[in-house]
Amino acid sequence: MIENKSRLSRSLVVGHRSDGRCRYAPEAKRELIEACLQPGISVARMALEHGINANLLRKWITQYRDNNRAVIPCTPATLSAFAPVLSLDPPKLAEVSLNVSLPNGVQLALQGVSLTDLSPLLNDLATLPCSASSQN
């Protein structure tokens, strides 16, 4: 692990609230967060070095990242290494084959019918009256 003794340009704690909690300088917070975002830096170690809770520092880092994503949506570091492949040919519709043998001996064979054409065809066939040779 990389050893890094981080010194901030100003004091992190600038005062205390009436309930005893610390008030932090925004510039010092930003410096500390940016130092933690460097590769190989331990957030827990940085928190210990600066006398704050590691969970609080992680919370600040998460807020910092969320705020920066809203401001800068597409930086080179966040771009994907993959590009979509686009085809110039129109997409082919799925084709089906249908073979039907009815009890009266009638056979129907449909080859290479698109699904969009098959539905109206079957609806039309369903409305035809039954043959006199078929048994009910």
C-alpha positions as CSV (number, residue, x, y, z in Angstrom):
1,M,0.0,0.0,0.0
2,I,1.2,3.5,-0.7
3,E,2.1,5.5,2.4
4,N,0.7,9.0,2.2
5,K,0.8,11.5,5.0
6,S,-1.7,14.1,3.7
7,R,-1.5,17.6,4.9
8,L,-4.4,19.9,4.3
9,S,-4.0,23.5,3.4
10,R,-6.3,24.5,6.3
11,S,-7.6,23.0,9.5
12,L,-10.4,20.5,9.0
13,V,-12.4,21.4,12.1
14,V,-13.4,25.0,12.3
15,G,-15.6,25.0,15.4
16,H,-18.2,23.1,17.3
17,R,-22.0,23.3,17.3
18,S,-24.0,23.8,20.4
19,D,-24.6,20.0,20.6
20,G,-20.9,19.3,20.6
21,R,-20.6,18.1,17.0
22,C,-17.7,19.4,14.9
23,R,-18.1,21.9,12.1
24,Y,-15.8,21.3,9.1
25,A,-14.3,23.7,6.6
26,P,-15.7,22.9,3.1
27,E,-12.4,23.5,1.4
28,A,-10.5,21.2,3.8
29,K,-13.3,18.5,3.4
30,R,-12.9,18.7,-0.4
31,E,-9.1,18.4,-0.2
32,L,-9.4,15.4,2.1
33,I,-12.0,13.7,-0.2
34,E,-9.9,14.2,-3.3
35,A,-6.8,12.8,-1.5
36,C,-8.9,9.7,-0.6
37,L,-9.9,9.2,-4.2
38,Q,-6.3,8.7,-5.3
39,P,-5.3,5.1,-6.2
40,G,-3.9,3.1,-3.3
41,I,-5.1,5.4,-0.5
42,S,-6.8,3.9,2.5
43,V,-9.9,5.8,3.5
44,A,-9.7,4.4,7.0
45,R,-6.0,5.5,7.4
46,M,-6.8,9.0,6.1
47,A,-9.7,9.2,8.6
48,L,-7.4,8.2,11.5
49,E,-4.7,10.7,10.4
50,H,-7.2,13.5,10.4
51,G,-9.2,12.5,13.6
52,I,-12.5,11.7,12.0
53,N,-14.7,8.6,11.8
54,A,-14.0,6.5,8.7
55,N,-17.8,6.1,8.1
56,L,-18.2,9.9,8.0
57,L,-15.4,10.2,5.5
58,R,-17.0,7.5,3.3
59,K,-20.3,9.4,3.5
60,W,-18.6,12.6,2.3
61,I,-16.9,10.7,-0.5
62,T,-20.2,9.3,-1.7
63,Q,-21.9,12.7,-1.6
64,Y,-18.9,14.2,-3.4
65,R,-19.2,11.6,-6.2
66,D,-23.0,12.0,-6.5
67,N,-22.7,15.8,-6.7
68,N,-19.9,15.6,-9.4
69,R,-21.9,13.1,-11.5
70,A,-24.8,15.6,-11.6
71,V,-22.4,18.4,-12.7
72,I,-20.2,16.5,-15.1
73,P,-22.2,13.6,-16.6
74,C,-19.7,12.3,-19.1
75,T,-15.9,12.6,-18.5
76,P,-13.3,10.5,-20.3
77,A,-12.8,8.4,-17.2
78,T,-16.5,7.4,-17.2
79,L,-16.8,6.6,-20.9
80,S,-17.3,3.0,-21.8
81,A,-14.5,1.2,-23.6
82,F,-17.2,-0.5,-25.8
83,A,-19.1,1.0,-28.7
84,P,-22.5,-0.3,-29.9
85,V,-22.4,-2.2,-33.2
86,L,-25.1,-0.9,-35.6
87,S,-26.3,-2.9,-38.6
88,L,-27.1,-1.1,-41.8
89,D,-29.4,-3.9,-42.9
90,P,-33.0,-3.6,-41.8
91,P,-33.9,-6.2,-39.1
92,K,-35.4,-9.4,-40.5
93,L,-38.8,-10.4,-39.1
94,A,-39.2,-13.8,-37.6
95,E,-40.6,-16.3,-40.0
96,V,-42.5,-19.4,-39.1
97,S,-43.6,-22.6,-40.8
98,L,-47.0,-24.0,-40.1
99,N,-48.3,-27.5,-41.1
100,V,-51.9,-28.3,-40.2
101,S,-53.7,-31.6,-40.8
102,L,-57.4,-31.5,-40.2
103,P,-59.5,-34.6,-39.4
104,N,-61.4,-34.3,-42.7
105,G,-58.1,-34.8,-44.6
106,V,-57.5,-31.1,-45.5
107,Q,-53.8,-30.2,-45.1
108,L,-52.5,-26.7,-44.9
109,A,-48.7,-25.9,-45.2
110,L,-47.4,-22.4,-44.8
111,Q,-43.7,-21.8,-45.2
112,G,-41.8,-18.6,-44.4
113,V,-44.8,-16.6,-43.1
114,S,-44.0,-13.6,-40.9
115,L,-45.6,-13.5,-37.5
116,T,-47.4,-10.3,-38.4
117,D,-49.0,-12.0,-41.5
118,L,-49.9,-15.2,-39.7
119,S,-52.3,-13.7,-37.1
120,P,-54.8,-12.2,-39.6
121,L,-54.6,-15.3,-41.7
122,L,-55.5,-17.6,-38.8
123,N,-58.3,-15.2,-37.8
124,D,-59.7,-15.3,-41.4
125,L,-59.6,-19.1,-41.4
126,A,-61.4,-19.3,-38.1
127,T,-64.3,-17.3,-39.5
128,L,-64.9,-19.6,-42.5
129,P,-67.9,-22.0,-42.2
130,C,-67.1,-25.6,-41.7
131,S,-67.1,-28.0,-44.6
132,A,-70.0,-30.3,-45.1
133,S,-67.6,-33.3,-45.2
134,S,-66.3,-32.6,-41.7
135,Q,-67.9,-34.2,-38.7
136,N,-69.0,-32.2,-35.8
